[in-house]
Amino acid sequence: AAAERQAELRQQAVARQKEMDTRGLGRAADTETAQLAASAAEQAVLTRRSALSQAEARLDQAQTAVVRSQIAVSEAARKLADTEIRAEFDGLLSGVSAVPGGLLATNEQLGELIDPTALEVAFRVSTAQFARFVGDDGQLAPAQAEVVLDVMGAELAATARLTRVGAAVEAGQTGRLLYARIETGAAGFRAGDFVTVRLAEPPLDNVAMVPASAVDAKGTVLVVGTDERLGEAPVEVLRRQGDAVIIRATALKPGQEIVSERTPLLGTGLKVRPMRPDAGAAAPTAPATIALDPERRARLIAYVEGNSAMPAEAKARIMGQLQQDEVPMQVVERLEQRMGG
């Protein structure tokens, strides 16, 4: 700004000198001196402007260098951060392949980090068993399970809870793959342990456990009526456990009795004399069967054959029993009471 002001003053001096020359008061040498001074002032202005442009260019270069330095610092910080790997949880390392000074390839696995407090156990069940743990909404019930590890004959147990089911069935496999997360007692377990899983099924309401022989192939049971005649009632078999079944019988009333062991000789409409467990417990020493001598057997057979009031189906059943070497004691006593002997 000072150089430009000085150049303006020099131009004004040249203008005054020229005006004096037109009046005949000036000299040529003075005019030339004023013009030279004005030219020098203009040159000074140009020099200052060039210096300013160079300074601005250096400022831009310096700012660019600062930005590049910041990028370099950020890149160095990122590289530094990449040299240190931190997991989101504490755990135990397994299968570590990294060594000091070793070169790593892209996506190379350095090892496995296992959280001992977040272990899961995988086990396979049949499709029928899996269906018992699925609710009406199609979701897996969070049932509790007991995980047992056999350690030299001693059992190390932990509690777990069902969390998820495998999304697909692998080739050559059947059933369903379930996963249970260990909640308590996981301190003694490690990944890869071969364990036993005891799974608690959801409770069943309004059911009964009866001998498997009480239910026929049609899903019915024989019911003892008030007049001790047999009737038939449908039941729903929910579970099979060894020699017993768990049924739901909405057609039965509380306290109704059913036949625990069905035979081809029993059917609807027959009048029976129930052999209740309480009666057997009252006389545990009484023999269940008895060997008959020929005369006694013949007398009983003759009575049954001559009894016209006895249904044909019941008569055939009793005749079959009397032909055996050992005849049920209760059958013999009942027939002899009716015979009066």
Secondary structure as GFF3:
##gff-version 3
##sequence-region A 1 341
A	DSSP	alpha_helix	2	23	.	.	.	ID=ss1
A	DSSP	alpha_helix	28	82	.	.	.	ID=ss2
A	DSSP	beta_strand	92	94	.	.	.	ID=ss3
A	DSSP	beta_strand	112	114	.	.	.	ID=ss4
A	DSSP	beta_strand	120	125	.	.	.	ID=ss5
A	DSSP	alpha_helix	127	131	.	.	.	ID=ss6
A	DSSP	beta_strand	144	151	.	.	.	ID=ss7
A	DSSP	beta_strand	154	165	.	.	.	ID=ss8
A	DSSP	beta_strand	176	184	.	.	.	ID=ss9
A	DSSP	beta_strand	196	199	.	.	.	ID=ss10
A	DSSP	beta_strand	208	211	.	.	.	ID=ss11
A	DSSP	three_ten_helix	212	214	.	.	.	ID=ss12
A	DSSP	beta_strand	220	224	.	.	.	ID=ss13
A	DSSP	beta_strand	230	234	.	.	.	ID=ss14
A	DSSP	beta_strand	236	241	.	.	.	ID=ss15
A	DSSP	beta_strand	244	248	.	.	.	ID=ss16
A	DSSP	beta_strand	257	258	.	.	.	ID=ss17
A	DSSP	alpha_helix	277	282	.	.	.	ID=ss18
A	DSSP	beta_strand	289	291	.	.	.	ID=ss19
A	DSSP	alpha_helix	294	306	.	.	.	ID=ss20
A	DSSP	alpha_helix	312	322	.	.	.	ID=ss21
A	DSSP	beta_strand	326	328	.	.	.	ID=ss22
A	DSSP	alpha_helix	329	339	.	.	.	ID=ss23
###
